[in-house]
């Protein structure tokens, strides 16, 4: 493989790892501490309930769009973008 492909893969794998860590945080860690989060109120609901019902889903959507945008920048940086 050329260094161009290796550099692209290095950046892409780093982005993938960050995305997976964020996904893990919002799917496991936040819910593991749900009972202690319930002492904080957000929009009239306990924070643990809010994160389980809406917050994590919103975080997942934001992560998807952020990750896609970052991957687009990585592709452009290494010359793999879809522009002709």
MILO-608896 format. One record per residue: residue number from 1; residue in one letter; x negated, y negated, z of N, C-alpha, C in turn. Coordinates in Angstrom, 3 decimals, always signed. Each point is the difference from the previous one (the first is absolute). Layout:
<sites>
+-------+------+----------+----------+----------+----------+----------+----------+----------+----------+----------+
: marza : base :      n_X :      n_Y :      n_Z :     ca_X :     ca_Y :     ca_Z :      c_X :      c_Y :      c_Z :
+-------+------+----------+----------+----------+----------+----------+----------+----------+----------+----------+
:   NUM :    a :        X :        Y :        Z :        X :        Y :        Z :        X :        Y :        Z :
...
+-------+------+----------+----------+----------+----------+----------+----------+----------+----------+----------+
</sites>
This chain:
<sites>
+-------+------+----------+----------+----------+----------+----------+----------+----------+----------+----------+
: marza : base :      n_X :      n_Y :      n_Z :     ca_X :     ca_Y :     ca_Z :      c_X :      c_Y :      c_Z :
+-------+------+----------+----------+----------+----------+----------+----------+----------+----------+----------+
:     1 :    x :   -0.839 :   +1.191 :   +0.000 :   +0.839 :   -1.191 :   +0.000 :   -0.882 :   -1.251 :   +0.000 :
:     2 :    x :   +0.489 :   -0.998 :   -0.658 :   -0.775 :   -1.242 :   -0.004 :   +0.242 :   -0.772 :   +1.295 :
:     3 :    x :   -0.851 :   -0.968 :   +0.226 :   +0.127 :   -0.799 :   +1.226 :   +1.293 :   -0.810 :   -0.001 :
:     4 :    x :   +0.529 :   -0.319 :   -1.188 :   +1.280 :   -0.728 :   -0.102 :   +1.133 :   +0.824 :   +0.604 :
:     5 :    x :   +0.051 :   +1.273 :   -0.344 :   +1.031 :   +0.879 :   +0.535 :   -0.195 :   +0.256 :   +1.494 :
:     6 :    x :   -1.240 :   +0.154 :   +0.405 :   -0.285 :   +0.248 :   +1.417 :   +0.373 :   -1.201 :   +0.861 :
:     7 :    x :   -0.279 :   -1.200 :   -0.474 :   +0.353 :   -1.209 :   +0.750 :   +1.515 :   -0.151 :   +0.077 :
:     8 :    x :   +0.676 :   +0.314 :   -1.103 :   +1.470 :   -0.074 :   -0.004 :   +0.581 :   +1.007 :   +0.984 :
:     9 :    x :   -0.526 :   +1.225 :   -0.016 :   +0.508 :   +1.022 :   +0.906 :   -0.289 :   -0.357 :   +1.454 :
:    10 :    x :   -1.151 :   -0.583 :   +0.277 :   -0.334 :   -0.400 :   +1.364 :   +1.003 :   -1.030 :   +0.521 :
:    11 :    x :   +0.296 :   -1.020 :   -0.805 :   +0.974 :   -1.016 :   +0.412 :   +1.403 :   +0.582 :   +0.131 :
:    12 :    x :   +0.366 :   +0.884 :   -0.944 :   +1.329 :   +0.611 :   +0.038 :   +0.155 :   +0.909 :   +1.209 :
:    13 :    x :   -1.021 :   +0.785 :   +0.310 :   +0.096 :   +0.887 :   +1.164 :   +0.024 :   -0.800 :   +1.303 :
:    14 :    x :   -0.693 :   -1.129 :   +0.055 :   +0.068 :   -0.858 :   +1.189 :   +1.403 :   -0.562 :   +0.177 :
:    15 :    x :   +0.601 :   -0.453 :   -1.089 :   +1.371 :   -0.506 :   +0.059 :   +0.962 :   +1.102 :   +0.429 :
:    16 :    x :   -0.188 :   +1.192 :   -0.515 :   +0.856 :   +1.129 :   +0.378 :   -0.108 :   +0.289 :   +1.491 :
:    17 :    x :   -1.205 :   -0.031 :   +0.540 :   -0.191 :   +0.274 :   +1.426 :   +0.668 :   -1.078 :   +0.858 :
:    18 :    x :   -0.151 :   -1.251 :   -0.380 :   +0.645 :   -1.093 :   +0.741 :   +1.514 :   +0.144 :   -0.054 :
:    19 :    x :   +0.524 :   +0.322 :   -1.171 :   +1.443 :   +0.178 :   -0.161 :   +0.505 :   +1.142 :   +0.872 :
:    20 :    x :   -0.715 :   +1.112 :   +0.015 :   +0.407 :   +1.132 :   +0.831 :   -0.069 :   -0.322 :   +1.488 :
:    21 :    x :   -1.003 :   -0.759 :   +0.414 :   -0.093 :   -0.393 :   +1.410 :   +1.156 :   -0.918 :   +0.395 :
:    22 :    x :   +0.342 :   -0.947 :   -0.866 :   +1.150 :   -0.865 :   +0.281 :   +1.292 :   +0.819 :   +0.059 :
:    23 :    x :   +0.147 :   +0.930 :   -0.933 :   +1.187 :   +0.854 :   -0.035 :   +0.090 :   +0.819 :   +1.285 :
:    24 :    x :   -1.128 :   +0.574 :   +0.436 :   -0.040 :   +0.775 :   +1.237 :   +0.392 :   -0.864 :   +1.197 :
:    25 :    x :   -0.529 :   -1.212 :   +0.048 :   +0.302 :   -0.893 :   +1.113 :   +1.499 :   -0.265 :   +0.091 :
:    26 :    x :   +0.621 :   -0.357 :   -1.108 :   +1.415 :   -0.351 :   +0.039 :   +0.926 :   +1.208 :   +0.055 :
:    27 :    x :   -0.478 :   +1.198 :   -0.326 :   +0.868 :   +1.170 :   +0.071 :   -0.172 :   +0.800 :   +1.290 :
:    28 :    x :   -1.169 :   -0.033 :   +0.602 :   -0.249 :   +0.810 :   +1.194 :   -0.274 :   -0.851 :   +1.236 :
:    29 :    x :   -0.967 :   -0.884 :   -0.071 :   -0.460 :   -0.738 :   +1.180 :   +1.092 :   -0.901 :   +0.555 :
:    30 :    x :   +0.659 :   -0.756 :   -0.859 :   +1.052 :   -0.911 :   +0.468 :   +1.111 :   +0.767 :   +0.695 :
:    31 :    x :   +0.383 :   +1.149 :   -0.555 :   +1.083 :   +0.785 :   +0.595 :   -0.438 :   +0.730 :   +1.262 :
:    32 :    x :   -1.283 :   +0.302 :   +0.109 :   -0.508 :   +0.657 :   +1.205 :   +0.098 :   -0.923 :   +1.207 :
:    33 :    x :   -0.104 :   -1.301 :   -0.237 :   +0.093 :   -0.968 :   +1.090 :   +1.351 :   -0.710 :   +0.016 :
:    34 :    x :   +1.013 :   +0.628 :   -0.564 :   +1.329 :   -0.602 :   -0.092 :   +0.593 :   -0.371 :   +1.346 :
:    35 :    x :   -0.168 :   +0.849 :   +0.986 :   +0.600 :   -0.296 :   +1.302 :   -0.640 :   -1.220 :   +0.651 :
:    36 :    x :   -1.304 :   -0.164 :   -0.147 :   -0.642 :   -1.181 :   +0.574 :   +0.293 :   -1.251 :   -0.825 :
:    37 :    x :   +0.285 :   +0.163 :   -1.291 :   +0.368 :   -1.139 :   -0.836 :   +1.407 :   -0.505 :   +0.300 :
:    38 :    x :   +0.817 :   +0.837 :   +0.621 :   +1.387 :   -0.387 :   +0.277 :   +0.111 :   -1.126 :   +1.025 :
:    39 :    x :   -1.076 :   -0.304 :   +0.710 :   +0.034 :   -1.107 :   +0.953 :   -0.029 :   -1.351 :   -0.714 :
:    40 :    x :   -0.337 :   +0.001 :   -1.296 :   -0.033 :   -1.224 :   -0.805 :   +1.244 :   -0.024 :   -0.875 :
:    41 :    x :   +0.625 :   -1.150 :   -0.112 :   +1.206 :   -0.133 :   -0.812 :   -0.309 :   -0.734 :   -1.303 :
:    42 :    x :   +0.608 :   +0.475 :   -1.104 :   -0.159 :   -0.635 :   -1.311 :   +1.359 :   -0.031 :   -0.679 :
:    43 :    x :   +0.476 :   -1.179 :   -0.302 :   +1.321 :   -0.212 :   -0.604 :   +1.119 :   +0.635 :   +0.825 :
:    44 :    x :   -0.164 :   -0.007 :   +1.300 :   +1.006 :   +0.530 :   +0.901 :   -0.062 :   +1.497 :   +0.214 :
:    45 :    x :   -0.925 :   +0.682 :   -0.622 :   -0.146 :   +1.436 :   +0.159 :   -1.342 :   +0.297 :   +0.651 :
:    46 :    x :   -0.105 :   +1.112 :   +0.736 :   -1.306 :   +0.397 :   +0.533 :   -0.969 :   +0.242 :   -1.160 :
:    47 :    x :   -1.246 :   -0.418 :   +0.149 :   -0.966 :   +0.093 :   -1.087 :   -0.231 :   +1.437 :   -0.449 :
:    48 :    x :   -0.013 :   +0.946 :   +0.909 :   -0.173 :   +1.410 :   -0.372 :   +1.116 :   +0.477 :   -0.907 :
:    49 :    x :   +1.232 :   -0.371 :   +0.317 :   +1.140 :   +0.359 :   -0.838 :   -0.105 :   -0.679 :   -1.354 :
:    50 :    x :   -0.344 :   -1.279 :   -0.005 :   -0.102 :   -0.746 :   -1.253 :   -1.073 :   +0.605 :   -0.912 :
:    51 :    x :   -1.157 :   +0.347 :   +0.562 :   -1.073 :   +0.571 :   -0.816 :   +0.399 :   +1.365 :   -0.547 :
:    52 :    x :   +0.759 :   +0.769 :   +0.758 :   +0.439 :   +1.306 :   -0.478 :   +1.072 :   -0.137 :   -1.077 :
:    53 :    x :   +0.906 :   -0.951 :   +0.176 :   +1.125 :   -0.128 :   -0.924 :   -0.341 :   -0.803 :   -1.252 :
:    54 :    x :   -0.730 :   -1.097 :   +0.139 :   -0.235 :   -0.882 :   -1.136 :   -1.467 :   -0.360 :   -0.208 :
:    55 :    x :   -0.708 :   -0.250 :   +1.058 :   -1.351 :   -0.537 :   -0.101 :   -0.967 :   +0.878 :   -0.764 :
:    56 :    x :   +0.002 :   +1.292 :   +0.274 :   -0.921 :   +0.890 :   -0.699 :   +0.344 :   +0.097 :   -1.479 :
:    57 :    x :   +1.280 :   +0.040 :   -0.323 :   +0.397 :   +0.053 :   -1.406 :   -0.442 :   -1.250 :   -0.742 :
:    58 :    x :   +0.153 :   -1.133 :   +0.631 :   -0.449 :   -1.255 :   -0.600 :   -1.526 :   +0.007 :   -0.157 :
:    59 :    x :   -0.696 :   +0.499 :   +0.997 :   -1.460 :   +0.087 :   -0.075 :   -0.430 :   +0.913 :   -1.145 :
:    60 :    x :   +0.697 :   +1.122 :   -0.214 :   -0.344 :   +0.913 :   -1.087 :   +0.158 :   -0.674 :   -1.359 :
:    61 :    x :   +1.070 :   -0.750 :   -0.183 :   +0.220 :   -0.701 :   -1.277 :   -1.095 :   -1.039 :   -0.224 :
:    62 :    x :   -0.340 :   -0.733 :   +1.042 :   -1.075 :   -1.000 :   -0.115 :   -1.325 :   +0.682 :   -0.328 :
:    63 :    x :   -0.287 :   +1.132 :   +0.639 :   -1.234 :   +0.740 :   -0.261 :   -0.055 :   +0.457 :   -1.456 :
:    64 :    x :   +1.112 :   +0.469 :   -0.543 :   +0.032 :   +0.466 :   -1.388 :   -0.349 :   -1.130 :   -0.957 :
:    65 :    x :   +0.657 :   -1.153 :   +0.162 :   -0.270 :   -1.122 :   -0.895 :   -1.410 :   -0.553 :   +0.192 :
:    66 :    x :   -0.476 :   -0.071 :   +1.228 :   -1.360 :   -0.471 :   +0.272 :   -1.021 :   +0.939 :   -0.648 :
:    67 :    x :   +0.196 :   +1.303 :   +0.185 :   -0.925 :   +0.979 :   -0.547 :   -0.019 :   -0.042 :   -1.527 :
:    68 :    x :   +1.153 :   -0.133 :   -0.621 :   +0.060 :   -0.077 :   -1.460 :   -0.717 :   -1.253 :   -0.504 :
:    69 :    x :   +0.182 :   -1.112 :   +0.677 :   -0.680 :   -1.236 :   -0.381 :   -1.507 :   +0.105 :   +0.141 :
:    70 :    x :   -0.447 :   +0.590 :   +1.111 :   -1.442 :   +0.177 :   +0.211 :   -0.593 :   +0.953 :   -1.039 :
:    71 :    x :   +0.734 :   +1.065 :   -0.349 :   -0.499 :   +0.936 :   -1.005 :   -0.106 :   -0.683 :   -1.355 :
:    72 :    x :   +0.941 :   -0.862 :   -0.307 :   -0.058 :   -0.756 :   -1.255 :   -1.260 :   -0.869 :   -0.047 :
:    73 :    x :   -0.328 :   -0.643 :   +1.128 :   -1.215 :   -0.821 :   +0.063 :   -1.260 :   +0.856 :   -0.130 :
:    74 :    x :   +0.007 :   +1.177 :   +0.606 :   -1.138 :   +0.908 :   -0.124 :   -0.168 :   +0.432 :   -1.456 :
:    75 :    x :   +1.103 :   +0.335 :   -0.648 :   -0.062 :   +0.403 :   -1.407 :   -0.551 :   -1.119 :   -0.874 :
:    76 :    x :   +0.452 :   -1.224 :   +0.230 :   -0.485 :   -1.146 :   -0.773 :   -1.491 :   -0.236 :   +0.247 :
:    77 :    x :   -0.404 :   +0.126 :   +1.249 :   -1.402 :   -0.227 :   +0.378 :   -0.939 :   +0.958 :   -0.740 :
:    78 :    x :   +0.438 :   +1.238 :   -0.194 :   -0.856 :   +1.010 :   -0.604 :   +0.312 :   +0.238 :   -1.485 :
:    79 :    x :   +0.908 :   -0.787 :   -0.564 :   +0.287 :   +0.111 :   -1.423 :   +0.945 :   +1.117 :   -0.381 :
:    80 :    x :   +0.847 :   +0.433 :   +0.925 :   +0.972 :   +1.042 :   -0.288 :   +1.424 :   -0.516 :   -0.029 :
:    81 :    x :   +0.163 :   -1.316 :   -0.146 :   +1.356 :   -0.569 :   -0.013 :   +0.680 :   +0.347 :   -1.319 :
:    82 :    x :   +1.308 :   -0.204 :   -0.058 :   +0.790 :   +0.390 :   -1.154 :   +0.183 :   -1.121 :   -0.999 :
:    83 :    x :   -0.712 :   -1.093 :   +0.169 :   +0.100 :   -1.109 :   -0.923 :   -0.821 :   +0.313 :   -1.250 :
:    84 :    x :   +0.538 :   -0.391 :   -1.132 :   -0.710 :   +0.281 :   -1.251 :   -0.533 :   -1.255 :   -0.622 :
+-------+------+----------+----------+----------+----------+----------+----------+----------+----------+----------+
</sites>
